Amino acid sequence: MTEFKCCICGIKNYGYGNNPDPIKKKGRCCDECNADQVLPARFELLKIMKKYGKDEKHLHSDEEWKLER
């Protein structure tokens, strides 16, 4: 099994990890950070896209999309 360090919390994990986008652009994140931070951020981006009528290609524009916090 592959060992990796979560790019969000920094804890060592085993397995393949998860895509941390939109929280981080590089690395892999653990299941806990994926559930607690990454997935909610993705859902928030989807709500913003729906509100403003944007399509998914806008998800990858760092300057245009900032989470409303």
Secondary structure, DSSP 8 states (H G I E B T S, - for coil): --EEE-TTT--EEES--B--TTT-SSS-B-HHHIIIIIHHHHHHHHHHHHHHT--GGGGG-TTT-----
